[in-house]
Amino acid sequence: MKILADQNMPLVEEYFADLGSVTRFDGRNAKPEQIEDVDILLTRSVTKVNAELLRYAKKLKFVGTATIGIDHIDTELLDDKEIAFSSAPGCNAVAVAEYVISAIYAYAQETSTSLQGKTLGIVGVGNIGQCLREKLQGSGINLLLCDPIKFENGELQEHIELDNLLAQSDIVSFHVPLVKTGKHKTLHLIDSARIAKLKDNMLVINACRGEVIDNQALLESMQTGKQLELVLDVWENEPNILTELLPFVRYSSVHIAGHTLEGKARGTQMLYQKVCELLNFPAEKQLSDFLPNPVITEVTLQDNFSQDDLGRLAHLVYDLRRDDGILRKSLSEKGFDHLRKSYPVRREFSTVTVKNNGSQFAEQLATLGFTVSE
């Protein structure tokens, strides 16, 4: 059995070696000829799986994407061809939520702003939005939720309409899929009209899809004096992003919000489990079999640990300002895709055990995702 896997997907050989021979490919530049005799295709978001890519596919039995979003996959085509398909919903929810938390704490530190009593609007309450919501419960930050689809389906009681949420929020974080048409279209959800209405100095975080915010309209607004604090992990037209926007962005990165070692590896594991199910093969391998020990495994809190130290502890595990620095220093020389491919190892809060020693912040640290021990 031949397995073709994106070059940036971790642990494919470790998981799939017992199922067939693994070959890697450049996901951004996949060619139809590469798929001709492939049985299993494993992708990430940069690969457009469509009729053109699959025109020579003769043996393809399964397509998997190690991502939450599936807007790059023609699922109707796969159905027509009777090719099994799976994504990896929730695989990087923790990673993206922790990216947002790192951004919020960094902003608070740099601007000497207290987060207590601030209002954060979460737009899109799927796996990532819900994870962010859960991690920030009890943080002293007021949370507003917007997800019209979940609200209409009776799955979300606290829903607030988008424009009302934007008017009330000090911080807004977007976690919606890219939907190009229809009642719940998210393409340019934040357009020039909505940008104009955003309150001055609002912290705007986009870690879902670049096209959710009209980048050109955002640039023109900032050039004419709009005061916003921007955190952009995703961009329109990746990898050819609107670099003129960079000077107006507080924190920028190369679509890596979900790229913890755990988050990427969970995606691989979820596809492995689906393939094993398809082949009636026992799925015996686990994530813990392969992950290396983190550099920092344990931290002891002293009795003078304070609310302000929560951000310092989070940044001990992950500080997104590292990624902002990498982009600004190396984008022009190395390019967007190279920076994604060579992204440094990043771990999740849960890899650090916090020895609490009776601190009043034990519950909040556990809610954020740290492993807390007495």
BAFI-741422 format. One record per residue (C-alpha): x, y, z; residue number from 1. Coordinates in Angstrom, 3 decimals, decimal comma, always signed. Example, Ala and Ser with C-alpha at 12.3 -4.5 7.8 and 13.67 -1.06 7.14 Angstrom:
2
SITE:+12,300:-4,500:+7,800:1
SITE:+13,670:-1,060:+7,140:2
// end
This chain:
374
SITE:+0,000:+0,000:+0,000:1
SITE:+1,356:+3,420:-0,969:2
SITE:+0,884:+6,347:+1,410:3
SITE:+1,614:+9,924:+0,312:4
SITE:+1,925:+12,401:+3,174:5
SITE:+2,535:+16,138:+3,488:6
SITE:+6,171:+16,851:+4,311:7
SITE:+5,174:+18,902:+7,359:8
SITE:+2,992:+16,258:+9,000:9
SITE:+4,792:+14,774:+12,007:10
SITE:+5,129:+11,111:+12,967:11
SITE:+3,628:+9,691:+9,775:12
SITE:+6,327:+7,038:+9,445:13
SITE:+5,989:+6,127:+13,111:14
SITE:+2,237:+5,656:+12,849:15
SITE:+1,824:+4,296:+9,315:16
SITE:+4,926:+2,167:+8,671:17
SITE:+3,038:-1,028:+9,481:18
SITE:+0,335:-0,150:+6,950:19
SITE:+2,426:+0,612:+3,861:20
SITE:+5,317:+2,557:+2,359:21
SITE:+5,327:+6,284:+3,162:22
SITE:+6,448:+8,954:+0,690:23
SITE:+6,489:+12,669:+1,468:24
SITE:+5,404:+15,537:-0,810:25
SITE:+5,387:+19,321:-0,878:26
SITE:+1,796:+20,077:+0,073:27
SITE:+1,732:+23,521:-1,501:28
SITE:+2,889:+22,164:-4,876:29
SITE:+1,163:+18,784:-5,165:30
SITE:+0,973:+17,405:-8,718:31
SITE:-1,683:+15,068:-10,184:32
SITE:+1,057:+12,678:-11,310:33
SITE:+2,080:+12,129:-7,689:34
SITE:-1,348:+10,719:-6,822:35
SITE:-1,616:+8,240:-9,699:36
SITE:-0,756:+5,043:-7,811:37
SITE:-1,365:+6,236:-4,252:38
SITE:-3,747:+4,379:-1,930:39
SITE:-3,795:+6,868:+0,967:40
SITE:-3,320:+10,640:+0,703:41
SITE:-2,555:+12,572:+3,908:42
SITE:-2,694:+16,363:+3,591:43
SITE:-2,713:+19,625:+5,461:44
SITE:-4,531:+22,871:+4,659:45
SITE:-2,133:+24,011:+1,896:46
SITE:-3,170:+21,218:-0,490:47
SITE:-6,261:+21,738:-2,657:48
SITE:-7,771:+18,290:-3,089:49
SITE:-9,949:+18,765:-6,168:50
SITE:-10,701:+17,249:-9,563:51
SITE:-7,464:+18,562:-11,037:52
SITE:-5,282:+16,974:-8,363:53
SITE:-7,121:+13,646:-8,529:54
SITE:-7,473:+13,374:-12,294:55
SITE:-4,982:+10,462:-12,512:56
SITE:-5,890:+8,857:-9,172:57
SITE:-6,674:+5,214:-9,910:58
SITE:-6,178:+3,496:-6,564:59
SITE:-7,025:+6,168:-4,023:60
SITE:-9,052:+4,735:-1,130:61
SITE:-8,676:+7,389:+1,556:62
SITE:-7,979:+11,116:+1,825:63
SITE:-7,251:+12,601:+5,230:64
SITE:-6,433:+16,127:+6,303:65
SITE:-4,666:+16,612:+9,613:66
SITE:-6,572:+19,853:+10,146:67
SITE:-9,845:+21,056:+11,575:68
SITE:-10,848:+23,065:+8,501:69
SITE:-11,863:+21,274:+5,306:70
SITE:-12,417:+24,184:+2,908:71
SITE:-9,425:+22,920:+0,865:72
SITE:-11,104:+19,543:+0,236:73
SITE:-13,760:+18,864:-2,404:74
SITE:-15,736:+16,454:-0,251:75
SITE:-18,502:+16,056:-2,847:76
SITE:-15,939:+14,867:-5,357:77
SITE:-14,624:+12,304:-2,870:78
SITE:-18,166:+11,101:-2,236:79
SITE:-18,760:+10,727:-5,982:80
SITE:-15,562:+8,727:-6,337:81
SITE:-16,364:+6,658:-3,229:82
SITE:-13,107:+7,713:-1,611:83
SITE:-13,235:+7,661:+2,180:84
SITE:-12,425:+10,973:+3,870:85
SITE:-11,617:+12,208:+7,352:86
SITE:-10,422:+15,433:+8,921:87
SITE:-9,045:+15,887:+12,433:88
SITE:-11,613:+18,003:+14,305:89
SITE:-10,268:+19,378:+17,549:90
SITE:-6,697:+18,186:+16,999:91
SITE:-5,163:+21,628:+17,476:92
SITE:-7,887:+23,310:+19,549:93
SITE:-5,665:+23,477:+22,631:94
SITE:-2,768:+24,904:+20,606:95
SITE:-4,816:+27,701:+19,025:96
SITE:-6,474:+28,587:+22,332:97
SITE:-3,049:+28,842:+23,961:98
SITE:-1,808:+31,025:+21,088:99
SITE:-4,658:+33,451:+21,805:100
SITE:-3,948:+33,374:+25,544:101
SITE:-0,264:+34,062:+24,910:102
SITE:-1,256:+37,041:+22,742:103
SITE:-3,618:+38,446:+25,366:104
SITE:-1,031:+38,185:+28,140:105
SITE:+1,720:+39,686:+25,941:106
SITE:-0,517:+42,620:+25,051:107
SITE:-1,405:+43,172:+28,723:108
SITE:+2,269:+43,148:+29,695:109
SITE:+3,416:+45,532:+26,968:110
SITE:+0,615:+48,041:+27,506:111
SITE:+0,407:+47,753:+31,315:112
SITE:-3,243:+46,794:+30,893:113
SITE:-5,145:+44,758:+33,456:114
SITE:-7,239:+42,016:+31,912:115
SITE:-9,559:+41,955:+34,892:116
SITE:-12,999:+43,121:+33,795:117
SITE:-12,088:+43,266:+30,116:118
SITE:-14,523:+41,721:+27,643:119
SITE:-13,393:+39,132:+25,109:120
SITE:-15,685:+38,236:+22,217:121
SITE:-15,233:+34,737:+20,808:122
SITE:-16,582:+34,493:+17,257:123
SITE:-17,090:+30,825:+16,400:124
SITE:-17,650:+28,401:+19,251:125
SITE:-16,580:+25,116:+17,701:126
SITE:-13,735:+23,026:+19,089:127
SITE:-11,300:+25,937:+19,296:128
SITE:-13,716:+28,616:+20,464:129
SITE:-15,102:+26,294:+23,119:130
SITE:-11,589:+25,364:+24,279:131
SITE:-10,662:+29,051:+24,580:132
SITE:-13,862:+29,691:+26,501:133
SITE:-13,123:+26,880:+28,947:134
SITE:-9,508:+27,927:+29,499:135
SITE:-10,508:+31,519:+30,337:136
SITE:-13,353:+30,700:+32,703:137
SITE:-12,528:+32,131:+36,109:138
SITE:-9,853:+34,424:+34,656:139
SITE:-11,713:+37,642:+35,441:140
SITE:-12,251:+38,266:+31,728:141
SITE:-15,873:+38,625:+30,621:142
SITE:-16,660:+36,307:+27,718:143
SITE:-19,157:+36,928:+24,912:144
SITE:-19,969:+34,211:+22,383:145
SITE:-21,130:+34,448:+18,776:146
SITE:-22,037:+31,375:+16,753:147
SITE:-25,321:+31,763:+14,848:148
SITE:-25,302:+28,198:+13,539:149
SITE:-24,929:+26,656:+16,971:150
SITE:-27,535:+29,079:+18,307:151
SITE:-30,038:+28,151:+15,608:152
SITE:-29,400:+24,465:+16,310:153
SITE:-30,083:+24,967:+20,016:154
SITE:-26,471:+24,204:+20,955:155
SITE:-25,534:+27,635:+22,344:156
SITE:-27,706:+29,646:+24,689:157
SITE:-25,393:+32,616:+25,279:158
SITE:-25,095:+33,657:+21,631:159
SITE:-24,873:+37,384:+20,905:160
SITE:-25,195:+38,827:+17,410:161
SITE:-21,852:+39,754:+15,820:162
SITE:-22,242:+43,520:+15,625:163
SITE:-23,425:+43,675:+19,230:164
SITE:-20,464:+41,545:+20,282:165
SITE:-18,013:+43,808:+18,456:166
SITE:-19,550:+46,906:+20,052:167
SITE:-19,203:+45,475:+23,556:168
SITE:-15,800:+43,757:+23,337:169
SITE:-12,348:+45,044:+24,204:170
SITE:-10,809:+41,962:+22,560:171
SITE:-12,211:+39,822:+19,754:172
SITE:-10,866:+36,454:+18,597:173
SITE:-12,060:+34,726:+15,429:174
SITE:-12,462:+30,934:+15,216:175
SITE:-14,824:+30,345:+12,303:176
SITE:-14,399:+28,161:+9,222:177
SITE:-14,083:+29,808:+5,818:178
SITE:-17,531:+29,803:+4,199:179
SITE:-17,633:+31,631:+0,860:180
SITE:-21,382:+31,816:+0,207:181
SITE:-24,749:+31,524:+1,881:182
SITE:-26,532:+32,833:+4,947:183
SITE:-23,561:+32,266:+7,227:184
SITE:-20,794:+33,398:+4,880:185
SITE:-17,544:+34,182:+6,684:186
SITE:-15,535:+35,395:+3,677:187
SITE:-14,741:+39,031:+4,571:188
SITE:-16,909:+38,715:+7,655:189
SITE:-14,936:+41,730:+8,852:190
SITE:-15,179:+44,094:+5,900:191
SITE:-14,535:+47,821:+5,561:192
SITE:-17,899:+48,719:+7,115:193
SITE:-17,296:+46,616:+10,231:194
SITE:-13,663:+47,719:+10,494:195
SITE:-14,831:+51,339:+10,600:196
SITE:-17,122:+50,553:+13,532:197
SITE:-14,525:+48,790:+15,691:198
SITE:-13,702:+50,748:+18,817:199
SITE:-10,303:+52,420:+19,036:200
SITE:-7,466:+50,268:+20,413:201
SITE:-9,531:+47,095:+20,251:202
SITE:-7,373:+43,950:+20,270:203
SITE:-8,339:+41,966:+17,139:204
SITE:-7,040:+38,385:+16,867:205
SITE:-7,414:+36,236:+13,765:206
SITE:-6,210:+32,652:+14,089:207
SITE:-8,714:+30,881:+11,833:208
SITE:-8,632:+31,793:+8,112:209
SITE:-7,045:+34,883:+6,612:210
SITE:-9,997:+35,599:+4,323:211
SITE:-12,307:+36,164:+7,298:212
SITE:-10,872:+39,694:+7,503:213
SITE:-10,589:+41,811:+4,342:214
SITE:-6,837:+42,448:+4,531:215
SITE:-6,810:+45,220:+1,928:216
SITE:-9,651:+47,057:+3,655:217
SITE:-7,852:+46,620:+6,978:218
SITE:-4,646:+48,079:+5,522:219
SITE:-6,442:+51,069:+4,039:220
SITE:-8,209:+51,726:+7,323:221
SITE:-4,978:+51,564:+9,330:222
SITE:-3,196:+53,791:+6,816:223
SITE:-5,855:+56,452:+7,286:224
SITE:-5,524:+56,499:+11,063:225
SITE:-7,659:+53,674:+12,454:226
SITE:-6,300:+52,637:+15,845:227
SITE:-6,474:+48,867:+16,335:228
SITE:-4,210:+46,349:+18,043:229
SITE:-3,847:+43,490:+15,556:230
SITE:-2,761:+39,887:+16,070:231
SITE:-2,669:+38,064:+12,733:232
SITE:-1,615:+34,461:+12,423:233
SITE:-3,522:+33,971:+9,162:234
SITE:-3,569:+36,125:+6,043:235
SITE:-5,318:+36,433:+2,736:236
SITE:-3,464:+34,943:-0,242:237
SITE:-1,002:+32,871:+1,777:238
SITE:+1,884:+32,458:+1,161:239
SITE:+1,902:+35,777:-0,732:240
SITE:+0,660:+37,883:+2,143:241
SITE:+0,033:+41,621:+2,194:242
SITE:+3,361:+42,649:+3,697:243
SITE:+2,337:+46,320:+3,709:244
SITE:+0,035:+45,409:+6,597:245
SITE:+2,862:+44,154:+8,806:246
SITE:+3,909:+47,536:+10,270:247
SITE:+0,380:+47,937:+11,640:248
SITE:+0,290:+44,504:+13,311:249
SITE:+1,364:+44,117:+16,929:250
SITE:+1,949:+40,349:+16,715:251
SITE:+2,240:+38,438:+13,447:252
SITE:+2,967:+34,815:+12,584:253
SITE:+2,921:+32,405:+9,659:254
SITE:-0,290:+30,406:+10,203:255
SITE:+1,196:+28,412:+13,085:256
SITE:-1,304:+29,052:+15,898:257
SITE:-2,174:+25,359:+15,929:258
SITE:+1,372:+24,086:+15,505:259
SITE:+2,239:+22,657:+18,877:260
SITE:+3,989:+19,334:+18,693:261
SITE:+0,967:+17,797:+20,413:262
SITE:-1,550:+19,506:+18,117:263
SITE:+0,100:+18,404:+14,876:264
SITE:+0,749:+14,904:+16,168:265
SITE:-2,871:+14,531:+17,316:266
SITE:-3,944:+15,184:+13,739:267
SITE:-1,674:+12,407:+12,483:268
SITE:-2,938:+10,045:+15,172:269
SITE:-6,579:+10,752:+14,328:270
SITE:-5,967:+9,924:+10,662:271
SITE:-4,067:+6,786:+11,635:272
SITE:-7,052:+5,652:+13,684:273
SITE:-9,427:+6,305:+10,773:274
SITE:-7,249:+4,385:+8,312:275
SITE:-6,963:+1,468:+10,732:276
SITE:-10,747:+1,462:+11,041:277
SITE:-11,096:+1,489:+7,252:278
SITE:-8,657:-1,418:+6,893:279
SITE:-9,959:-3,327:+9,921:280
SITE:-6,462:-3,086:+11,400:281
SITE:-5,876:-2,702:+15,173:282
SITE:-4,902:+0,897:+16,070:283
SITE:-2,415:+0,166:+18,810:284
SITE:-0,063:+3,146:+18,594:285
SITE:-0,527:+6,118:+20,947:286
SITE:+0,785:+9,687:+21,005:287
SITE:+2,667:+9,044:+24,238:288
SITE:+4,758:+6,420:+22,403:289
SITE:+6,484:+9,073:+20,317:290
SITE:+6,534:+12,524:+21,966:291
SITE:+9,877:+13,608:+23,454:292
SITE:+10,177:+15,026:+26,936:293
SITE:+9,676:+18,815:+27,015:294
SITE:+12,582:+21,053:+27,980:295
SITE:+10,729:+22,327:+31,055:296
SITE:+8,653:+19,798:+32,967:297
SITE:+8,126:+21,290:+36,420:298
SITE:+7,745:+24,722:+38,017:299
SITE:+7,362:+25,486:+41,722:300
SITE:+5,272:+28,496:+42,754:301
SITE:+6,215:+30,604:+45,725:302
SITE:+3,672:+32,268:+48,013:303
SITE:+4,220:+35,655:+46,346:304
SITE:+2,897:+34,377:+42,976:305
SITE:+0,345:+36,924:+41,736:306
SITE:-2,223:+37,503:+38,997:307
SITE:+0,434:+39,283:+36,921:308
SITE:+2,613:+36,162:+37,035:309
SITE:+0,059:+34,059:+35,161:310
SITE:+1,230:+35,553:+31,888:311
SITE:+4,870:+35,009:+32,777:312
SITE:+4,165:+31,351:+33,475:313
SITE:+2,237:+30,958:+30,203:314
SITE:+5,098:+32,586:+28,308:315
SITE:+7,580:+30,236:+29,938:316
SITE:+5,908:+27,535:+27,825:317
SITE:+5,025:+29,647:+24,789:318
SITE:+5,474:+33,332:+23,978:319
SITE:+4,101:+34,245:+20,548:320
SITE:+6,507:+37,205:+20,410:321
SITE:+9,156:+34,673:+19,396:322
SITE:+7,121:+33,867:+16,291:323
SITE:+6,495:+37,529:+15,552:324
SITE:+10,242:+38,122:+15,639:325
SITE:+10,928:+35,179:+13,322:326
SITE:+8,449:+36,450:+10,733:327
SITE:+9,712:+40,033:+10,739:328
SITE:+13,359:+39,018:+10,584:329
SITE:+13,171:+36,258:+8,007:330
SITE:+10,024:+36,566:+5,859:331
SITE:+11,610:+38,485:+2,992:332
SITE:+14,655:+36,222:+2,877:333
SITE:+13,140:+32,781:+3,475:334
SITE:+9,457:+33,116:+2,610:335
SITE:+6,204:+32,242:+4,353:336
SITE:+6,158:+28,521:+3,589:337
SITE:+9,767:+27,968:+4,623:338
SITE:+9,073:+29,578:+7,995:339
SITE:+6,067:+27,295:+8,474:340
SITE:+8,068:+24,229:+7,485:341
SITE:+10,967:+25,084:+9,803:342
SITE:+8,757:+26,166:+12,717:343
SITE:+10,542:+25,600:+16,057:344
SITE:+9,228:+22,975:+18,445:345
SITE:+6,438:+24,305:+20,633:346
SITE:+4,720:+22,488:+23,493:347
SITE:+1,431:+22,929:+25,351:348
SITE:+0,737:+24,162:+28,882:349
SITE:-0,170:+20,641:+29,990:350
SITE:+3,440:+19,484:+29,571:351
SITE:+4,432:+21,558:+32,619:352
SITE:+3,565:+20,408:+36,121:353
SITE:+3,074:+23,326:+38,500:354
SITE:+3,871:+22,540:+42,134:355
SITE:+1,290:+24,691:+43,786:356
SITE:+2,282:+24,911:+47,463:357
SITE:-1,166:+26,192:+48,412:358
SITE:-1,370:+29,094:+45,951:359
SITE:-4,814:+30,620:+45,454:360
SITE:-4,255:+30,333:+41,679:361
SITE:-4,239:+26,523:+41,548:362
SITE:-7,728:+26,274:+40,069:363
SITE:-7,087:+28,970:+37,481:364
SITE:-3,813:+27,332:+36,435:365
SITE:-5,556:+23,987:+36,017:366
SITE:-8,290:+25,671:+33,972:367
SITE:-5,655:+27,230:+31,714:368
SITE:-4,342:+23,725:+31,086:369
SITE:-1,327:+23,333:+33,355:370
SITE:-0,874:+20,111:+35,302:371
SITE:-1,158:+21,166:+38,949:372
SITE:+0,194:+19,230:+41,910:373
SITE:+0,334:+20,078:+45,609:374
// end
